[in-house]
């Protein structure tokens, strides 16, 4: 292993320490795959057979998993092998059934219903490399989540083994996963078949690892017009182990070798704050390497492996998040202290007994995981990978009243008038389309000897909110009402502030109430009632009835005479003026210690109660008497 000290490396050196092999396909591979795709697209099955014969010395064939074929395969395996296959499939099925996405339904507003639903992909292509050994686990990790997702057609392609047939374990696993045939074709030509629908069914999404030619074929397939989606960009296998001084060096070494034996380019990394542990693991690696069936491959990988000395486990987590490994093992005394800090990893293995090999075969989650730092933006293959989601949206006539104003406003901000009109026409569907749609707006211009006020309320928009009364704290309070009420409010006042703030505050409350009353018009369809109890250090209880009867019950007292230029005694006057000019019954009680917080709680409560009371629920008057 190559040893590095993280604290001594500068930024450029750290990038080199964590560098991976370049995964870009060579120009020769790109050109080769492009030619193969072109010939298969032009000539169809004949080209597919020609390429398979040329590259792999066999012609594509299908293998029906008949009872005879299955019995023969089972007879070729030890009973313990069959039990292990069954156990792995059960584990994978259990995990994916438990984590299968479920429909979600919400009602963000009365009359507005949104549902997220999930549907399976109709046809998926599952590429399982043959290699030097049967990758039974890859077949299980792809076929079983696809089955749980409900994929109708699972097309598994794999190259035949010796004698022109797949390994018996592949046959048994495929049949146990509910498949009835295998498509015996490998390499880039298998991807071309799946992508173009030549000989095999055409796949809507292609899954599975492979060599550089397969990876490039998947990339080119995804770039085709109406081409298939693909699962993940694939690269050499990766494992990073974070270990402390108490870690078992033999266990750490065994995990590192389990990845190193995959490929000479496998990325193997050990991160620790203990020089002793790093040294012990290097000794263990050499001891365990000797005699491995794939010793030469593993040894080449270990020669390029990295041992990184850090100052602390916190620094080790930083290295892991920078690297974003496919597999991350935490072999430390208290792994729970680190888990929540991990942001980038394909899968995390917590504690010394959580061998990465367990996850490869029998824990349950798929072992098809992002490599080459893709874990910074991708997750591993799961049952959701074989599904797609979309939304179902339903808006009632009452719901349209709540949405149309803001939608039309935003559409016009973007210069899309047809969008805006499509919203407007639903604002009052009972009226002819050519008529102007009535907005729930009210505007008041009020001039007295003391003040000159313009107030405008739009209950069907949230912008603008612009308040200028000359009393800063009161401006802030009215902004809170509009924000929490979910409506637009503009109000300007020129008043006799050189005398005091009383006239300006009271007259603004009168004008606001009159504008709000005008926006509500005959109050048809509104909820009418609102109640809210916001609670912090101060508690304000407010209930409101927009039934046309002005009445105020105010229970609260303020110790401070003023908050800035705002006299606290004016709070009761504001609510009385509002109740009288809006035509509302308001009951408000407020308690607390801080007069600023108490006053703000009153106005926030008003906004939240108004939000409930002004919402449109139907086309009817909110009264059993038929009149308000």
C-alpha positions, -999 to 999 in steps of 0.1 A, spaced: 0 0 0 11 36 -6 12 56 26 1 93 29 -2 118 57 -33 139 50 -24 169 71 9 173 53 -7 173 18 -18 205 1 -50 208 -19 -34 196 -52 -17 167 -34 -49 156 -18 -67 155 -51 -39 133 -64 -42 110 -34 -79 105 -40 -76 104 -78 -93 75 -96 -84 59 -130 -98 78 -159 -130 61 -168 -134 78 -202 -135 52 -230 -106 53 -254 -113 66 -289 -109 30 -301 -136 17 -278 -159 46 -287 -155 39 -324 -159 2 -320 -192 5 -302 -205 31 -326 -198 8 -355 -214 -21 -338 -246 -1 -330 -247 12 -366 -245 -23 -381 -271 -38 -357 -294 -8 -364 -291 -13 -402 -289 -51 -405 -307 -63 -374 -303 -98 -362 -278 -108 -388 -253 -82 -376 -260 -92 -340 -251 -128 -348 -221 -119 -368 -206 -97 -340 -213 -124 -314 -196 -150 -334 -167 -128 -342 -161 -116 -306 -172 -145 -284 -173 -175 -309 -210 -183 -303 -243 -172 -317 -270 -157 -295 -296 -181 -283 -325 -182 -258 -327 -207 -230 -362 -216 -218 -361 -224 -181 -383 -255 -184 -387 -280 -156 -362 -303 -173 -336 -275 -176 -342 -264 -140 -340 -300 -126 -308 -306 -144 -293 -274 -130 -304 -282 -95 -289 -316 -97 -255 -300 -106 -254 -279 -75 -248 -288 -38 -279 -285 -17 -261 -259 4 -256 -238 -27 -293 -239 -35 -302 -230 1 -278 -200 -1 -294 -188 -34 -329 -191 -19 -318 -173 13 -302 -144 -7 -334 -140 -28 -356 -140 3 -334 -113 19 -334 -91 -12 -371 -95 -17 -379 -87 19 -358 -55 19 -372 -42 -14 -408 -50 -5 -403 -30 27 -388 -1 9 -410 0 -22 -422 36 -28 -458 41 -17 -484 66 -31 -485 99 -12 -516 121 -11 -518 157 3 -544 185 3 -523 217 4 -554 238 2 -591 230 5 -602 218 -29 -566 211 -41 -556 175 -41 -522 162 -51 -512 126 -53 -478 111 -61 -481 77 -77 -455 51 -87 -457 28 -117 -433 1 -129 -412 3 -160 -428 -20 -186 -396 -36 -199 -361 -36 -184 -329 -51 -197 -307 -67 -170 -271 -73 -181 -253 -99 -161 -216 -104 -170 -204 -140 -173 -168 -134 -166 -146 -161 -151 -173 -170 -125 -211 -169 -125 -223 -136 -111 -253 -151 -94 -255 -122 -69 -258 -96 -97 -287 -115 -113 -305 -116 -79 -297 -80 -71 -313 -69 -104 -340 -94 -111 -356 -94 -76 -361 -56 -71 -375 -55 -107 -400 -82 -97 -410 -64 -65 -415 -32 -86 -439 -51 -109 -418 -49 -141 -438 -68 -167 -408 -80 -189 -374 -86 -173 -350 -94 -201 -318 -110 -187 -288 -112 -210 -257 -131 -201 -230 -148 -221 -231 -186 -221 -204 -205 -202 -185 -236 -213 -206 -259 -234 -228 -230 -246 -250 -229 -215 -250 -207 -184 -237 -219 -151 -263 -240 -133 -264 -215 -104 -275 -188 -129 -303 -210 -141 -315 -218 -106 -313 -182 -94 -332 -169 -125 -360 -195 -121 -363 -187 -84 -366 -150 -92 -396 -159 -114 -379 -157 -148 -388 -181 -176 -359 -176 -200 -324 -163 -204 -311 -145 -234 -276 -159 -241 -256 -129 -254 -229 -108 -238 -208 -78 -244 -216 -45 -261 -237 -65 -286 -261 -74 -258 -266 -38 -249 -272 -30 -286 -299 -57 -288 -317 -43 -257 -314 -7 -268 -326 -13 -304 -350 -41 -298 -332 -64 -322 -338 -101 -313 -346 -92 -277 -375 -71 -265 -366 -34 -265 -357 -22 -230 -369 11 -216 -341 10 -191 -308 -11 -190 -291 -22 -158 -260 -40 -150 -222 -37 -147 -197 -46 -174 -163 -39 -189 -153 -7 -208 -171 -19 -240 -204 -25 -221 -201 8 -202 -196 27 -235 -224 7 -251 -248 18 -223 -237 54 -227 -243 54 -265 -276 36 -260 -288 63 -236 -278 89 -262 -300 74 -290 -331 92 -300 -358 78 -277 -330 56 -263 -333 37 -230 -324 51 -196 -295 34 -178 -289 27 -142 -255 41 -132 -222 50 -146 -200 20 -139 -163 19 -128 -140 -3 -109 -152 -15 -74 -143 7 -45 -139 3 -7 -128 28 19 -123 15 55 -121 40 83 -105 22 113 -93 32 147 -66 17 169 -89 -9 183 -100 -23 150 -92 -59 142 -65 -58 116 -73 -92 102 -109 -82 96 -99 -49 80 -74 -67 57 -100 -93 47 -125 -65 36 -98 -47 16 -89 -79 -2 -126 -87 -9 -126 -57 -32 -91 -60 -45 -98 -94 -60 -125 -79 -83 -101 -62 -106 -65 -49 -107 -80 -14 -110 -102 -19 -79 -99 12 -56 -89 1 -21 -83 27 7 -76 26 44 -80 57 65 -69 58 102 -54 80 129 -33 51 141 1 44 127 1 10 145 -32 0 129 -20 9 94 12 -11 99 -7 -42 113 -31 -41 83 -2 -41 58 12 -72 75 -22 -89 74 -27 -80 37 5 -98 28 -3 -128 49 -39 -132 36 -29 -125 -1 -8 -157 -3 -28 -185 -17 -59 -165 -29 -73 -180 -61 -72 -145 -76 -39 -135 -59 -23 -119 -89 -53 -96 -95 -56 -87 -58 -19 -81 -54 -18 -57 -83 -47 -38 -67 -32 -37 -33 1 -24 -47 -19 7 -58 -40 8 -26 -37 39 -3 -32 41 34 -40 76 46 -29 88 81 -53 114 95 -53 133 128 -88 123 139 -119 104 129 -135 137 121 -108 143 95 -113 108 82 -150 115 76 -140 146 57 -117 124 35 -146 100 29 -170 127 19 -145 141 -5 -139 107 -21 -175 95 -21 -167 58 -21 -189 30 -35 -185 12 -2 -176 28 31 -168 6 62 -166 21 97 -146 -2 118 -143 20 149 -153 17 186 -183 41 183 -194 42 147 -226 58 157 -207 90 163 -197 91 127 -227 79 108 -247 111 107 -217 130 93 -214 107 63 -228 126 33 -214 108 2 -212 70 -1 -229 43 -21 -234 22 11 -221 25 47 -212 -6 67 -214 2 104 -191 -17 129 -165 -45 126 -190 -73 120 -208 -56 91 -187 -72 64 -191 -56 30 -193 -92 16 -225 -96 35 -240 -68 16 -228 -82 -17 -249 -113 -12 -274 -116 16 -282 -84 36 -309 -73 12 -301 -39 -4 -289 -41 -40 -251 -42 -44 -253 -22 -76 -239 11 -63 -224 43 -77 -187 44 -83 -163 70 -95 -176 97 -71 -211 93 -85 -223 88 -49 -222 125 -45 -253 127 -67 -266 92 -72 -279 65 -50 -276 27 -56 -301 6 -76 -333 0 -56 -369 -10 -63 -375 27 -71 -350 24 -99 -374 1 -117 -403 25 -113 -412 60 -122 -434 85 -104 -458 111 -115 -484 133 -99 -522 133 -102 -536 168 -95 -572 176 -89 -586 211 -83 -622 218 -75 -641 249 -84 -635 262 -49 -598 253 -51 -594 271 -84 -606 303 -66 -576 300 -43 -550 292 -70 -560 313 -100 -549 347 -87 -513 337 -79 -510 315 -109 -521 343 -133 -499 368 -116 -468 346 -119 -477 338 -156 -478 375 -164 -445 380 -146 -431 355 -171 -448 372 -201 -471 342 -207 -505 357 -212 -522 326 -224 -512 308 -192 -526 336 -172 -559 336 -191 -562 298 -186 -560 305 -149 -584 336 -150 -611 317 -169 -613 293 -140 -615 320 -114 -653 323 -119 -663 294 -142 -700 303 -139 -694 335 -159 -689 336 -197 -653 332 -207 -653 365 -225 -663 384 -194 -638 400 -172 -631 377 -142 -637 394 -109 -608 394 -86 -612 395 -48 -597 430 -46 -606 460 -26 -591 495 -28 -598 525 -6 -586 561 -9 -594 579 23 -586 615 30 -592 634 63 -578 665 79 -552 644 96 -543 617 70 -543 607 34 -544 570 28 -545 546 -1 -550 509 8 -554 480 -16 -560 443 -7 -559 414 -32 -570 382 -15 -559 360 -45 -523 370 -47 -494 371 -22 -476 400 -38 -470 428 -35 -468 436 2 -458 472 6 -466 492 38 -456 528 45 -475 544 74 -446 565 87 -446 543 119 -420 517 114 -432 492 139 -468 494 127 -455 489 91 -439 457 103 -471 446 121 -492 450 89 -466 432 69 -470 403 93 -508 403 88 -504 401 50 -476 375 51 -494 352 76 -528 359 59 -515 349 25 -527 380 6 -514 411 -10 -516 444 9 -503 478 -2 -510 507 21 -495 542 21 -503 570 46 -493 606 48 -503 617 83 -498 643 110 -470 624 127 -455 657 139 -483 657 164 -484 620 172 -490 586 156 -526 581 169 -544 594 138 -522 576 113 -524 543 130 -562 544 136 -570 557 101 -548 530 85 -567 504 104 -600 519 92 -588 519 56 -574 484 58 -607 471 72 -627 489 44 -604 476 17 -606 440 31 -644 444 33 -644 454 -4 -623 425 -14 -647 401 3 -677 417 -14 -708 395 -6 -685 370 11 -699 342 -10 -680 309 -7 -656 319 21 -650 298 51 -660 328 73 -645 315 106 -609 315 117 -592 306 149 -555 305 158 -533 301 189 -497 310 181 -476 305 211 -440 314 220 -429 335 249 -461 354 243 -494 337 236 -522 352 215 -556 336 211 -577 350 183 -609 339 167 -627 358 139 -661 357 123 -665 375 90 -702 374 93 -708 411 90 -713 419 127 -687 443 140 -677 434 176 -644 433 195 -635 416 227 -599 425 236 -582 410 267 -546 422 272 -525 449 287 -491 464 279 -466 477 304 -445 498 280 -461 530 267 -446 526 233 -425 504 210 -405 528 190 -429 554 177 -458 530 181 -480 536 212 -490 502 226 -524 515 236 -532 517 199 -532 479 195 -567 477 209 -578 507 188 -564 490 156 -584 459 162 -616 479 171 -613 500 139 -607 469 119 -637 450 134 -660 479 128 -649 487 92 -645 450 81 -677 439 97 -661 412 118 -664 398 152 -630 394 168 -621 379 201 -585 384 211 -566 377 243 -528 381 247 -505 372 276 -467 374 280 -438 394 294 -423 412 264 -447 439 250 -429 437 216 -436 400 214 -471 403 227 -480 430 201 -464 410 173 -483 378 184 -516 397 181 -510 408 145 -496 374 135 -526 357 150 -549 381 129 -531 371 97 -533 333 104 -570 336 114 -577 356 83 -560 330 61 -585 304 73 -615 327 72 -610 341 37 -603 309 19 -629 299 -7 -647 266 1 -678 267 -21 -700 290 -41 -725 294 -13 -730 321 13 -715 309 46 -748 313 64 -778 291 70 -800 323 67 -789 327 31 -777 363 37 -749 380 55 
